[in-house]
Each structure stands twice: as structure tokens, then as C-alpha cells.
Amino acid sequence: MRPRNLAAGFMLAGMCGGAVAYLYLWEDPATGATRICSHPRPWYGNPELQRRSPKLERMR
């Protein structure tokens, strides 16, 4: 690869912002196992469903 192309690639990579990802942890009541998922569970953010569902922890 040419040095000029390599330098341009590094410049583009440096200009991209950092990505933010969340992991969601909860204990599965059926098995007792801790589950990890990359997208929120259906009850996350819904106060009515959260009262009846396992506690969900969001980690960055």
C-alpha cells in the first residue's frame, strides 16, 4: 500500500467519532442465569412492565 493512501486512511479513521455501545444485564427468572444482550429488553423504559419484570442493568 502506498504511504499516501495509508496516511489518508489513518486520517479518516481518526476523524470518526468513538462509538458508544450499551450492554444490558438481567437475571432470567426461569433459569436463574445472568443474561447479557446488546439491545434492551421489551420492558426497558416501560414503567408498567418494569414492575413485573426482572431488574435490568444498562452498562456502557
C-alpha positions as CSV (number, residue, x, y, z in Angstrom):
1,M,0.0,0.0,0.0
2,R,1.3,3.4,-0.8
3,P,2.3,5.7,2.1
4,R,0.0,8.4,0.9
5,N,-3.0,6.1,0.9
6,L,-2.0,4.7,4.3
7,A,-1.8,8.2,5.7
8,A,-5.2,9.1,4.3
9,G,-6.7,6.0,5.8
10,F,-5.3,6.9,9.3
11,M,-6.7,10.5,8.9
12,L,-10.1,9.2,8.1
13,A,-10.1,6.7,11.0
14,G,-9.0,9.5,13.4
15,M,-11.8,11.8,12.2
16,C,-14.5,9.2,13.0
17,G,-16.1,9.6,16.4
18,G,-16.0,6.9,19.0
19,A,-18.9,4.6,19.0
20,V,-21.0,4.1,22.1
21,A,-22.5,0.7,22.9
22,Y,-24.5,-0.5,25.8
23,L,-24.9,-3.9,27.2
24,Y,-28.0,-4.9,29.2
25,L,-27.8,-7.4,32.1
26,W,-30.6,-9.1,33.8
27,E,-31.3,-12.3,35.7
28,D,-33.5,-14.8,33.9
29,P,-36.2,-15.8,36.4
30,A,-36.8,-19.1,34.7
31,T,-33.2,-20.4,34.9
32,G,-31.6,-18.0,37.4
33,A,-28.8,-17.3,35.0
34,T,-27.5,-13.9,34.3
35,R,-28.2,-12.8,30.7
36,I,-26.3,-10.2,28.6
37,C,-27.7,-8.7,25.5
38,S,-26.7,-5.8,23.2
39,H,-30.3,-4.5,22.8
40,P,-32.8,-3.6,25.6
41,R,-35.5,-6.0,26.7
42,P,-39.1,-5.1,25.8
43,W,-39.9,-4.0,29.4
44,Y,-37.0,-1.5,29.5
45,G,-38.4,2.1,29.7
46,N,-41.9,1.0,30.3
47,P,-42.8,1.6,33.9
48,E,-45.8,-0.7,34.0
49,L,-43.8,-3.7,32.6
50,Q,-40.7,-2.9,34.7
51,R,-42.7,-3.5,37.9
52,R,-43.4,-7.1,36.9
53,S,-40.1,-7.9,35.2
54,P,-36.5,-8.6,36.3
55,K,-34.3,-5.7,37.1
56,L,-32.3,-4.6,34.0
57,E,-28.9,-3.0,34.4
58,R,-27.5,-1.0,31.5
59,M,-23.7,-0.9,31.2
60,R,-21.7,1.3,28.9
